[in-house]
Amino acid sequence: MKHDSPDDISLEVAASTFAALGSEQRLLVLLTLVRAGPSGLSIGALGERSSVTGSTLTHHMKLLAQAGLVRQERQGRSIICAAVAYDTVRALSDYLLRSCCADTDCKEHHPHG
């Protein structure tokens, strides 16, 4: 489920986005694209680097794109894939950590102070 404001993440959006990352292969594909940077990779190079190819890669890219984490763009005869939701991934982390230790008196392990 794609959303517009990573700062205003809801439980539903967080669950949907975490579900999109709930596969080792999808997480590996996203990590490979994050490592490649904003210019992305061709679908062939993505398959080689991640060892996820063919219809499996197509399936995973579709789910990651639906979650708003990656984009695919045709450039000439190639399809270029790139990670685009760095703010969303950061917001997911913040979503979990924002409540760290909220129900205890011990705040020393709280990542935000």
CYANA upper distance limits for C-alpha pairs under 8 A (distance plus 0.5 A):
  1 MET  CA     13 VAL  CA      6.96
  1 MET  CA     16 SER  CA      6.41
  1 MET  CA     17 THR  CA      7.16
  1 MET  CA     66 GLN  CA      6.43
  1 MET  CA     67 ALA  CA      5.07
  1 MET  CA     68 GLY  CA      7.46
  2 LYS  CA     13 VAL  CA      8.26
  2 LYS  CA     66 GLN  CA      6.78
  2 LYS  CA     67 ALA  CA      5.35
  2 LYS  CA     68 GLY  CA      5.23
  3 HIS  CA     13 VAL  CA      7.79
  3 HIS  CA     68 GLY  CA      7.77
  5 SER  CA      9 ILE  CA      7.50
  6 PRO  CA     87 ASP  CA      6.71
  6 PRO  CA     88 THR  CA      5.57
  6 PRO  CA     91 ALA  CA      6.02
  7 ASP  CA     91 ALA  CA      6.76
  9 ILE  CA     13 VAL  CA      6.68
  9 ILE  CA     14 ALA  CA      6.96
  9 ILE  CA     91 ALA  CA      7.69
  9 ILE  CA     92 LEU  CA      8.25
  9 ILE  CA     95 TYR  CA      7.80
 10 SER  CA     14 ALA  CA      6.55
 11 LEU  CA     15 ALA  CA      6.52
 12 GLU  CA     16 SER  CA      6.66
 13 VAL  CA     17 THR  CA      6.58
 14 ALA  CA     18 PHE  CA      6.46
 14 ALA  CA     92 LEU  CA      6.86
 14 ALA  CA     95 TYR  CA      8.32
 15 ALA  CA     19 ALA  CA      6.48
 16 SER  CA     20 ALA  CA      6.91
 16 SER  CA     67 ALA  CA      7.76
 17 THR  CA     21 LEU  CA      7.08
 17 THR  CA     67 ALA  CA      6.21
 18 PHE  CA     22 GLY  CA      6.60
 18 PHE  CA     92 LEU  CA      8.48
 20 ALA  CA     26 ARG  CA      7.92
 20 ALA  CA     63 LEU  CA      6.64
 20 ALA  CA     64 LEU  CA      6.46
 20 ALA  CA     67 ALA  CA      6.94
 21 LEU  CA     26 ARG  CA      6.41
 21 LEU  CA     27 LEU  CA      5.88
 21 LEU  CA     64 LEU  CA      8.12
 22 GLY  CA     26 ARG  CA      7.81
 22 GLY  CA     27 LEU  CA      7.76
 23 SER  CA     27 LEU  CA      6.59
 24 GLU  CA     28 LEU  CA      6.53
 25 GLN  CA     29 VAL  CA      6.62
 25 GLN  CA     52 VAL  CA      7.57
 25 GLN  CA     60 HIS  CA      8.15
 26 ARG  CA     30 LEU  CA      6.67
 26 ARG  CA     60 HIS  CA      6.13
 26 ARG  CA     61 MET  CA      8.15
 26 ARG  CA     64 LEU  CA      7.86
 27 LEU  CA     31 LEU  CA      6.53
 28 LEU  CA     32 THR  CA      6.52
 28 LEU  CA     50 SER  CA      6.91
 29 VAL  CA     33 LEU  CA      6.81
 29 VAL  CA     46 LEU  CA      7.90
 29 VAL  CA     50 SER  CA      6.41
 29 VAL  CA     52 VAL  CA      8.08
 29 VAL  CA     60 HIS  CA      8.39
 29 VAL  CA     61 MET  CA      8.47
 30 LEU  CA     34 VAL  CA      6.60
 30 LEU  CA     64 LEU  CA      8.40
 30 LEU  CA     69 LEU  CA      8.41
 30 LEU  CA     70 VAL  CA      8.11
 30 LEU  CA     83 ALA  CA      7.10
 31 LEU  CA     35 ARG  CA      6.59
 32 THR  CA     36 ALA  CA      6.79
 32 THR  CA     46 LEU  CA      7.65
 32 THR  CA     49 ARG  CA      7.49
 32 THR  CA     50 SER  CA      6.85
 33 LEU  CA     37 GLY  CA      6.99
 33 LEU  CA     40 GLY  CA      6.54
 33 LEU  CA     41 LEU  CA      7.52
 33 LEU  CA     46 LEU  CA      7.94
 33 LEU  CA     81 CYS  CA      7.87
 33 LEU  CA     82 ALA  CA      6.09
 33 LEU  CA     83 ALA  CA      5.88
 34 VAL  CA     38 PRO  CA      8.12
 34 VAL  CA     82 ALA  CA      8.03
 34 VAL  CA     83 ALA  CA      6.14
 36 ALA  CA     40 GLY  CA      6.01
 36 ALA  CA     41 LEU  CA      7.25
 36 ALA  CA     82 ALA  CA      8.35
 37 GLY  CA     82 ALA  CA      7.90
 37 GLY  CA     83 ALA  CA      7.92
 38 PRO  CA     82 ALA  CA      6.63
 38 PRO  CA     83 ALA  CA      7.21
 38 PRO  CA     84 VAL  CA      7.74
 39 SER  CA     82 ALA  CA      7.05
 40 GLY  CA     80 ILE  CA      6.75
 40 GLY  CA     81 CYS  CA      5.79
 40 GLY  CA     82 ALA  CA      4.57
 40 GLY  CA     83 ALA  CA      7.48
 41 LEU  CA     45 ALA  CA      6.38
 41 LEU  CA     46 LEU  CA      6.21
 41 LEU  CA     80 ILE  CA      5.88
 41 LEU  CA     81 CYS  CA      5.87
 41 LEU  CA     82 ALA  CA      6.98
 42 SER  CA     46 LEU  CA      6.57
 42 SER  CA     78 SER  CA      6.82
 42 SER  CA     79 ILE  CA      6.04
 42 SER  CA     80 ILE  CA      4.83
 42 SER  CA     81 CYS  CA      6.52
 43 ILE  CA     47 GLY  CA      6.64
 43 ILE  CA     78 SER  CA      7.96
 43 ILE  CA     79 ILE  CA      6.24
 43 ILE  CA     80 ILE  CA      6.53
 43 ILE  CA     81 CYS  CA      6.83
 44 GLY  CA     48 GLU  CA      6.78
 44 GLY  CA     53 THR  CA      8.42
 45 ALA  CA     49 ARG  CA      6.58
 46 LEU  CA     50 SER  CA      6.42
 46 LEU  CA     51 SER  CA      8.48
 46 LEU  CA     52 VAL  CA      8.36
 46 LEU  CA     81 CYS  CA      8.26
 47 GLY  CA     51 SER  CA      5.84
 47 GLY  CA     52 VAL  CA      5.51
 47 GLY  CA     53 THR  CA      5.26
 47 GLY  CA     54 GLY  CA      8.31
 47 GLY  CA     57 LEU  CA      7.52
 48 GLU  CA     52 VAL  CA      7.74
 48 GLU  CA     53 THR  CA      7.96
 52 VAL  CA     56 THR  CA      7.12
 52 VAL  CA     57 LEU  CA      5.93
 53 THR  CA     57 LEU  CA      5.36
 53 THR  CA     58 THR  CA      8.19
 54 GLY  CA     58 THR  CA      6.89
 55 SER  CA     59 HIS  CA      6.53
 56 THR  CA     60 HIS  CA      6.77
 57 LEU  CA     61 MET  CA      6.51
 58 THR  CA     62 LYS  CA      6.65
 59 HIS  CA     63 LEU  CA      7.01
 60 HIS  CA     64 LEU  CA      6.69
 61 MET  CA     65 ALA  CA      6.41
 61 MET  CA     70 VAL  CA      7.95
 62 LYS  CA     66 GLN  CA      6.61
 63 LEU  CA     67 ALA  CA      6.81
 64 LEU  CA     68 GLY  CA      6.91
 64 LEU  CA     69 LEU  CA      5.92
 64 LEU  CA     70 VAL  CA      6.33
 65 ALA  CA     69 LEU  CA      6.15
 65 ALA  CA     70 VAL  CA      5.38
 65 ALA  CA     71 ARG  CA      6.22
 65 ALA  CA     72 GLN  CA      8.23
 68 GLY  CA     84 VAL  CA      8.10
 68 GLY  CA     85 ALA  CA      7.12
 69 LEU  CA     83 ALA  CA      6.48
 69 LEU  CA     84 VAL  CA      6.19
 69 LEU  CA     85 ALA  CA      5.25
 69 LEU  CA     86 TYR  CA      8.32
 69 LEU  CA     88 THR  CA      8.01
 70 VAL  CA     81 CYS  CA      7.44
 70 VAL  CA     82 ALA  CA      6.00
 70 VAL  CA     83 ALA  CA      4.79
 70 VAL  CA     84 VAL  CA      5.62
 70 VAL  CA     85 ALA  CA      7.21
 71 ARG  CA     81 CYS  CA      6.19
 71 ARG  CA     82 ALA  CA      6.01
 71 ARG  CA     83 ALA  CA      7.01
 71 ARG  CA     84 VAL  CA      7.07
 72 GLN  CA     79 ILE  CA      6.89
 72 GLN  CA     80 ILE  CA      6.06
 72 GLN  CA     81 CYS  CA      4.99
 72 GLN  CA     82 ALA  CA      7.15
 73 GLU  CA     79 ILE  CA      6.04
 73 GLU  CA     80 ILE  CA      5.71
 73 GLU  CA     81 CYS  CA      7.03
 74 ARG  CA     78 SER  CA      6.25
 74 ARG  CA     79 ILE  CA      4.91
 74 ARG  CA     80 ILE  CA      6.63
 75 GLN  CA     79 ILE  CA      6.52
 75 GLN  CA     80 ILE  CA      7.23
 85 ALA  CA     89 VAL  CA      6.86
 86 TYR  CA     90 ARG  CA      6.75
 87 ASP  CA     91 ALA  CA      6.49
 88 THR  CA     92 LEU  CA      6.67
 89 VAL  CA     93 SER  CA      6.97
 90 ARG  CA     94 ASP  CA      6.69
 91 ALA  CA     95 TYR  CA      6.35
 92 LEU  CA     96 LEU  CA      7.04
 93 SER  CA     97 LEU  CA      6.72
 94 ASP  CA     98 ARG  CA      6.03
 95 TYR  CA     99 SER  CA      8.11
 96 LEU  CA    100 CYS  CA      7.80
 97 LEU  CA    110 HIS  CA      8.37
 97 LEU  CA    111 PRO  CA      7.64
 98 ARG  CA    112 HIS  CA      8.20
100 CYS  CA    110 HIS  CA      6.29
100 CYS  CA    111 PRO  CA      8.19
101 CYS  CA    105 ASP  CA      7.97
101 CYS  CA    106 CYS  CA      7.12
101 CYS  CA    107 LYS  CA      6.55
101 CYS  CA    109 HIS  CA      8.10
101 CYS  CA    110 HIS  CA      6.90
107 LYS  CA    113 GLY  CA      8.09
108 GLU  CA    113 GLY  CA      8.10
